[in-house]
Amino acid sequence: MTEHSAIEAATRRLQAALDTLEAALERRREADRRSAGLERQVQALDMDRARLASELDGAAARAKELERVNRDVAGRLDIAMESIRAVIAAQGE
């Protein structure tokens, strides 16, 4: 093997190594881009979860208030019906 052919072989190996390195670098960049995209999605999901949790808390509070109002109205209706029965009974006597 001549010195010239040895240099050419070394140059081809170096070029192949550089091509391999460049391909690996591009794969790494793509992986980093995907990772950044996933991080943004996770952040968006966390924000949605927090918003939904807040909305759920508000809905639960409204449901409790509606239950309280319902009990109050039911009690007032019972009192009104008793009063009407008493009036009807008094008129029948």
FIKOLZA-1660 file (N, C-alpha, C; in steps of 0.1 Angstrom, whole numbers, plus 5000, padded with zeros to 4 digits):
% residues 93
   i   px   py   pz ch aa at
   1 5009 4988 5000  A  M  N
   1 5000 5000 5000  A  M CA
   1 5009 5012 5000  A  M  C
   2 5006 5021 4991  A  T  N
   2 5014 5033 4990  A  T CA
   2 5010 5043 5000  A  T  C
   3 5018 5053 5002  A  E  N
   3 5015 5064 5011  A  E CA
   3 5003 5071 5007  A  E  C
   4 5001 5073 4994  A  H  N
   4 4990 5080 4988  A  H CA
   4 4977 5072 4991  A  H  C
   5 4977 5059 4988  A  S  N
   5 4965 5051 4990  A  S CA
   5 4962 5050 5005  A  S  C
   6 4972 5050 5014  A  A  N
   6 4970 5049 5028  A  A CA
   6 4963 5062 5033  A  A  C
   7 4967 5074 5027  A  I  N
   7 4961 5086 5031  A  I CA
   7 4946 5087 5026  A  I  C
   8 4944 5082 5014  A  E  N
   8 4930 5081 5008  A  E CA
   8 4922 5072 5017  A  E  C
   9 4927 5061 5021  A  A  N
   9 4919 5052 5030  A  A CA
   9 4916 5058 5043  A  A  C
  10 4926 5065 5049  A  A  N
  10 4924 5072 5061  A  A CA
  10 4913 5083 5059  A  A  C
  11 4914 5090 5048  A  T  N
  11 4905 5101 5045  A  T CA
  11 4890 5095 5044  A  T  C
  12 4889 5084 5037  A  R  N
  12 4876 5078 5036  A  R CA
  12 4870 5074 5050  A  R  C
  13 4879 5068 5058  A  R  N
  13 4875 5064 5072  A  R CA
  13 4871 5076 5080  A  R  C
  14 4878 5087 5079  A  L  N
  14 4875 5099 5086  A  L CA
  14 4862 5105 5081  A  L  C
  15 4860 5105 5068  A  Q  N
  15 4847 5110 5063  A  Q CA
  15 4835 5101 5067  A  Q  C
  16 4837 5088 5067  A  A  N
  16 4827 5079 5072  A  A CA
  16 4824 5082 5086  A  A  C
  17 4834 5084 5094  A  A  N
  17 4832 5087 5109  A  A CA
  17 4825 5100 5111  A  A  C
  18 4829 5110 5103  A  L  N
  18 4822 5123 5103  A  L CA
  18 4807 5122 5099  A  L  C
  19 4805 5114 5089  A  D  N
  19 4791 5112 5084  A  D CA
  19 4783 5105 5095  A  D  C
  20 4789 5095 5101  A  T  N
  20 4782 5088 5112  A  T CA
  20 4779 5098 5124  A  T  C
  21 4789 5106 5127  A  L  N
  21 4787 5116 5138  A  L CA
  21 4776 5126 5135  A  L  C
  22 4776 5130 5122  A  E  N
  22 4766 5140 5118  A  E CA
  22 4752 5134 5119  A  E  C
  23 4751 5121 5115  A  A  N
  23 4738 5114 5115  A  A CA
  23 4734 5113 5130  A  A  C
  24 4743 5109 5138  A  A  N
  24 4740 5108 5153  A  A CA
  24 4736 5121 5159  A  A  C
  25 4742 5132 5155  A  L  N
  25 4739 5145 5160  A  L CA
  25 4725 5149 5155  A  L  C
  26 4721 5146 5143  A  E  N
  26 4708 5149 5138  A  E CA
  26 4697 5141 5145  A  E  C
  27 4700 5128 5148  A  R  N
  27 4691 5120 5156  A  R CA
  27 4689 5126 5169  A  R  C
  28 4700 5131 5175  A  R  N
  28 4699 5137 5189  A  R CA
  28 4691 5150 5188  A  R  C
  29 4693 5158 5178  A  R  N
  29 4685 5170 5177  A  R CA
  29 4670 5167 5175  A  R  C
  30 4667 5157 5167  A  E  N
  30 4653 5153 5165  A  E CA
  30 4647 5148 5178  A  E  C
  31 4655 5140 5186  A  A  N
  31 4650 5135 5199  A  A CA
  31 4648 5147 5208  A  A  C
  32 4656 5157 5208  A  D  N
  32 4655 5168 5217  A  D CA
  32 4642 5176 5213  A  D  C
  33 4640 5177 5200  A  R  N
  33 4628 5184 5195  A  R CA
  33 4615 5177 5200  A  R  C
  34 4615 5164 5199  A  R  N
  34 4604 5156 5203  A  R CA
  34 4602 5157 5218  A  R  C
  35 4613 5157 5225  A  S  N
  35 4613 5158 5240  A  S CA
  35 4607 5172 5244  A  S  C
  36 4611 5182 5237  A  A  N
  36 4606 5196 5240  A  A CA
  36 4591 5196 5237  A  A  C
  37 4587 5190 5226  A  G  N
  37 4572 5189 5223  A  G CA
  37 4564 5182 5234  A  G  C
  38 4570 5171 5238  A  L  N
  38 4563 5163 5249  A  L CA
  38 4562 5171 5262  A  L  C
  39 4573 5179 5265  A  E  N
  39 4573 5187 5277  A  E CA
  39 4562 5198 5276  A  E  C
  40 4560 5204 5264  A  R  N
  40 4549 5213 5262  A  R CA
  40 4536 5207 5264  A  R  C
  41 4534 5195 5259  A  Q  N
  41 4521 5188 5260  A  Q CA
  41 4519 5184 5275  A  Q  C
  42 4529 5180 5282  A  V  N
  42 4527 5177 5296  A  V CA
  42 4523 5190 5304  A  V  C
  43 4529 5201 5301  A  Q  N
  43 4526 5214 5307  A  Q CA
  43 4511 5218 5304  A  Q  C
  44 4507 5216 5291  A  A  N
  44 4494 5219 5288  A  A CA
  44 4484 5210 5295  A  A  C
  45 4487 5197 5296  A  L  N
  45 4479 5188 5303  A  L CA
  45 4478 5191 5318  A  L  C
  46 4489 5196 5324  A  D  N
  46 4489 5200 5338  A  D CA
  46 4480 5212 5340  A  D  C
  47 4480 5221 5330  A  M  N
  47 4472 5233 5331  A  M CA
  47 4457 5229 5330  A  M  C
  48 4454 5220 5321  A  D  N
  48 4441 5216 5319  A  D CA
  48 4436 5209 5332  A  D  C
  49 4444 5200 5337  A  R  N
  49 4441 5193 5350  A  R CA
  49 4437 5203 5361  A  R  C
  50 4446 5213 5362  A  A  N
  50 4444 5223 5373  A  A CA
  50 4431 5230 5370  A  A  C
  51 4428 5234 5358  A  R  N
  51 4416 5241 5355  A  R CA
  51 4404 5232 5357  A  R  C
  52 4404 5220 5353  A  L  N
  52 4393 5211 5355  A  L CA
  52 4391 5208 5370  A  L  C
  53 4402 5207 5378  A  A  N
  53 4400 5205 5392  A  A CA
  53 4393 5217 5399  A  A  C
  54 4397 5229 5394  A  S  N
  54 4391 5241 5399  A  S CA
  54 4376 5241 5396  A  S  C
  55 4373 5238 5383  A  E  N
  55 4359 5237 5379  A  E CA
  55 4351 5227 5387  A  E  C
  56 4357 5215 5389  A  L  N
  56 4351 5205 5397  A  L CA
  56 4348 5210 5411  A  L  C
  57 4357 5216 5417  A  D  N
  57 4355 5222 5431  A  D CA
  57 4344 5232 5431  A  D  C
  58 4343 5240 5421  A  G  N
  58 4332 5250 5420  A  G CA
  58 4319 5243 5418  A  G  C
  59 4318 5233 5409  A  A  N
  59 4306 5225 5407  A  A CA
  59 4301 5218 5419  A  A  C
  60 4311 5212 5427  A  A  N
  60 4307 5205 5439  A  A CA
  60 4302 5215 5449  A  A  C
  61 4308 5227 5450  A  A  N
  61 4302 5237 5459  A  A CA
  61 4288 5242 5455  A  A  C
  62 4286 5243 5442  A  R  N
  62 4273 5247 5438  A  R CA
  62 4263 5236 5440  A  R  C
  63 4267 5223 5439  A  A  N
  63 4258 5212 5441  A  A CA
  63 4254 5212 5456  A  A  C
  64 4264 5214 5465  A  K  N
  64 4261 5215 5479  A  K CA
  64 4251 5226 5483  A  K  C
  65 4253 5238 5476  A  E  N
  65 4244 5249 5479  A  E CA
  65 4230 5246 5474  A  E  C
  66 4229 5239 5462  A  L  N
  66 4216 5236 5457  A  L CA
  66 4209 5225 5466  A  L  C
  67 4217 5216 5471  A  E  N
  67 4211 5207 5481  A  E CA
  67 4205 5214 5493  A  E  C
  68 4213 5224 5498  A  R  N
  68 4209 5231 5510  A  R CA
  68 4196 5239 5507  A  R  C
  69 4196 5246 5495  A  V  N
  69 4184 5253 5491  A  V CA
  69 4172 5244 5489  A  V  C
  70 4174 5232 5483  A  N  N
  70 4164 5222 5481  A  N CA
  70 4157 5218 5495  A  N  C
  71 4166 5215 5505  A  R  N
  71 4161 5212 5518  A  R CA
  71 4153 5223 5524  A  R  C
  72 4158 5235 5522  A  D  N
  72 4151 5247 5528  A  D CA
  72 4137 5248 5521  A  D  C
  73 4136 5247 5508  A  V  N
  73 4124 5249 5501  A  V CA
  73 4114 5237 5505  A  V  C
  74 4119 5225 5506  A  A  N
  74 4111 5214 5510  A  A CA
  74 4105 5216 5524  A  A  C
  75 4113 5222 5533  A  G  N
  75 4108 5225 5546  A  G CA
  75 4097 5235 5546  A  G  C
  76 4099 5246 5538  A  R  N
  76 4089 5256 5537  A  R CA
  76 4076 5251 5530  A  R  C
  77 4078 5242 5521  A  L  N
  77 4066 5236 5514  A  L CA
  77 4058 5228 5525  A  L  C
  78 4065 5220 5533  A  D  N
  78 4059 5212 5543  A  D CA
  78 4051 5221 5553  A  D  C
  79 4057 5233 5557  A  I  N
  79 4050 5242 5566  A  I CA
  79 4038 5248 5559  A  I  C
  80 4039 5252 5546  A  A  N
  80 4028 5257 5539  A  A CA
  80 4016 5247 5537  A  A  C
  81 4020 5234 5534  A  M  N
  81 4009 5224 5533  A  M CA
  81 4002 5222 5547  A  M  C
  82 4010 5222 5557  A  E  N
  82 4004 5220 5571  A  E CA
  82 3994 5232 5574  A  E  C
  83 3998 5244 5570  A  S  N
  83 3990 5256 5572  A  S CA
  83 3977 5255 5564  A  S  C
  84 3978 5250 5551  A  I  N
  84 3966 5249 5543  A  I CA
  84 3957 5238 5548  A  I  C
  85 3963 5227 5553  A  R  N
  85 3955 5216 5559  A  R CA
  85 3947 5221 5571  A  R  C
  86 3955 5229 5579  A  A  N
  86 3948 5235 5592  A  A CA
  86 3937 5244 5588  A  A  C
  87 3938 5252 5578  A  V  N
  87 3928 5262 5574  A  V CA
  87 3916 5254 5568  A  V  C
  88 3919 5243 5560  A  I  N
  88 3908 5235 5555  A  I CA
  88 3901 5228 5566  A  I  C
  89 3908 5223 5575  A  A  N
  89 3902 5215 5587  A  A CA
  89 3894 5225 5595  A  A  C
  90 3899 5237 5597  A  A  N
  90 3891 5247 5605  A  A CA
  90 3878 5251 5598  A  A  C
  91 3878 5252 5585  A  Q  N
  91 3866 5255 5577  A  Q CA
  91 3856 5244 5577  A  Q  C
  92 3861 5232 5579  A  G  N
  92 3852 5220 5579  A  G CA
  92 3845 5218 5592  A  G  C
  93 3849 5224 5602  A  E  N
  93 3843 5223 5616  A  E CA
  93 3831 5231 5618  A  E  C
% end
